[in-house]
């Protein structure tokens, strides 16, 4: 069992609290799950196996990986890996990876830098973490697992005096059973009218989805994860990039602790 290097920031022992979300439609934390930060390489491997099962086996992503059955890229060794486990089986059923400012410098940038020109965010870098590779096992997608992950992330941000989170939120490139960018173009058109960040933070995709050539008038809702981010005060930073390996359109998103609505601030930060 290989120990991981010491984390960039301290990661506390985590526990789950009963949900305080006033909206009855928002799922509660699921009993019988635990949240932890990976301490050993075998724990990271468990997260990478879940990612491969979701992204490659379920969603059809074309992954280049040095280890069969695992989603591994060059950023993994620089990230902290957050895990949710099923209490009965200890199976990893949810994961996020977190790239801190210091580790982003060591990695030569963030994953988001490979998809977008983030020059306008340079003044945020010292307080900005990147969230990525979020996924939940298909048998546990009632919402409580992602809620537990968000609670742990908020705790991490607060304890380490970090205030900004960025990441690429993916929209599958299919609609009604066919590969198409029209769903992504439609979601982008909706959110560009209602949830854009201030212009000074706008970024440009390196490989843009050709939204002007696509039907953007479909009446379609954003994926559940994006809707969750928007409820937490997240904003869209610009038009989507096309990720051909994951066959998805990726929206650049930014979320700041100061923008958390009061009810979520009370829940996540006490």
N, C-alpha and C positions, 0 to 999 in steps of 0.2 A: 504494500500500500504506500504510494508515493505521497509525501506531504507536499502541499502547495506552498509557494513562497509566502512570506508574511504579507497580509493584505495592505494596500495603500492606506486605508483608513480602518479603524477598529470596527469590527462587526459584532454586535452584541448578541447574546442568546435571545431568541425571539419567542414570543408567546402570542396566542391569539386572544383577542377580546371579542365579546359579544358585539354584534353590529349595532351602531347607533343611528344608522341611516333612517331618516324619518319617512322616506318614500317606501311604502310597502311593496312596491314593484321591484325594488332593488334587493337582490338575494342576500341572505345572511351568510356569515362564515359557516362552513360545513363542519359539524362535529367530527372528530376522529381523524383530522389531518394535522400535520405539523409543518412548521416553516423553519428552514435553516440555511445558512451559508455553507457552500461546499468548502471542506477543509482538506480533502484528499483528492487525488486525481481520479480515483475510481468513482467518486461522487460526481465529478464533472462528466465523466464518461456516461454515467446514467442519464444526465441531462442531455448529452449529445445524442444518445440513443432515442430518447423521447423526441427530440427535435427532428431526427431523421425519419422517425415513424410518421410524424405529422407533416413535415414539409415535403419529403420525397415520396413516401408510400401513399399518403392520403391525398396530398395536393399536387403531386407530380413534378416537384422541383428537380432540376438536373444538378446534382451536387458533385463537386470535385472534392473528394475527401481521402485522406491517407489511411483511413481505417474503415473497412466495410461496415455498413449499418450504423454509422455515426455521422452526424453533421458537425464537421470541424473546419474552421477557417483560421486565418492568421491572427485574428483578434482574440481568440479564446484564451490564449495564454496570458493575456494582459488584463482579462476581465475578472471581476468577482461574479460568482454564479449563485443565484438564489433558487432554492428548491422548495417545492411543496411535496410532502410524502403522504401517502395513504397510511393511516396509523396501524391498520391491521396487517398489511402486506409489506410496508416500507417501500413500496414502489414509488418512484418519482412520477408525479402526475401533473406537475406544472413547473415552469421554469422561466426565469428572466436572466439575462446577463447585463452587468453594469460596468461600464468603462469610466473610470474616474479621470479627473483632469491630469494628474501626474502620469497615469498609465497611458493616456491618450498621447501625451508628449513622447513617451517611450515607444509607442506603437507607430509614431509618425502621423497620427491623425485618428479619426474615428471611422467607423464603417460608413456613416452618413456622408463623410467627406468624399467617399468613392462614388457616391450617387449625385451629390449636389455641391455647388460652389458655396461654401459657408463663410465667405469672407466677411459678410456683414455681421456675423456673430462673434468676431474675434474678441471683442471686449467682454464677452460673457465666459470665455473659455476657462478661466480660473475657478469659476463656481459652477461649471456645467458638467453634468454627467450624461452619457449616452445610454439609453435603454435599448435592448435589442433581443432578437430571437425569442420573443415571448410565445409560448404555446402551452396548451392544456390538453391532457389526454381526452379523447373523445367521450369516454364514459364519465367524465367529471366536469362537464361544461355547463353546470347549472349556475355558475357565477361566483360561488363562494371561494373557489380556488384563486381566481384572479383578484378577488377582494383581499384575500390573505396576502398575496404577492404585493399588492399596492400598499397595504399597511406596513409591510416590512420595508418597502422602498421609502415611504415617507419617514419612517423612523431613521433609516440610514441617512437621508438627506438632512434631517434636523440635527442629528448628533454630530455630523461632520460639517455643519454650517455651509451646506451647498444649497443653492436656491433655484437652479434651472435644470430641466431635463429636456433632452431632444431625442429624436429617433425617427425611423422610417416606419410608417404605418401602412401595411400592405392591403391592397384591394385585389382579389383574384381576378385574373383576366378571362373570365367566362361569364356568360349570362344565358340563362335558360338552356343549359347543357351544351352551349357552343362557346369556343374560344372567341372572345370579343373584347375590345377595349371600351365598348359603349357604356357598360355599367360604371367603370372607373371614371370615364369622362362625365357622366351624369352626376356622380357623387361629387366630383371636383367642382362642377358648375354650382351645385347646391351650396357647398361649403365656402366657395369663394365669395358668395354673397352674404354669408352669415357668420363665418368663424375665421376670418383672416387676421393674422397678426398685423401690427403697424407696419407700414411700408419700409421703414428703416431696417426691419429684420428680414425682409423678403430674400429668398435664395433662388438660384437657378439650377434646374436639373442638367446633369451632364449628358444624359440620353433621354430626351423628353418624350413622353407619350404624346402622339400627335392629336391632342384633344380637339383642335379646330377642324380636323377631318372626320371626326366621329360624331355620332348622334349623342348629344349630351342632354337630351330632353326626357330620358326615361324616368319614370317615377319609381325610384329604387332607394332603399335605405342603406346607409353606410354599414359596414360590418360592425358587429357588437363591440369589438375592442375599440374601434374609433369612436363609437357613440359614448363609450365609457370615458375615454379621454376627454371628449368635449364636455361631458357633465362635470369633469374635474377642472374645467377652465382652460383646457388646451386650445391652442390656436394653430392654424395651418400657415406655413411659411411660404408656400408657393405651389406652382403647378406640379403634377406628379411626374416622377421619372419612371421609365420602363426598366424592369429588372428581368432580362430574358432568361436567366438561370432559374429564377423562382416563378417565372411566368406570371408576374404580378405588376401592378402599378403601385408605386410607393409614394405616399404623401409625406413631405417633411413636416414634422409637428414639433411644437415647443410648448412646454408646460412649466410655469413658474410657481413656486410655493406661495408667493404673495397673491396669486390669482385663484387659489383654491377657494371655492365658496365656503362661507362660514360653517355650514353644517358638516362639510367634509373635513375642514380644518379641525373642528372639535373631535371628530371621530378618529382621524389619523394621528393628530398631534396632541390631543388631550386639552 
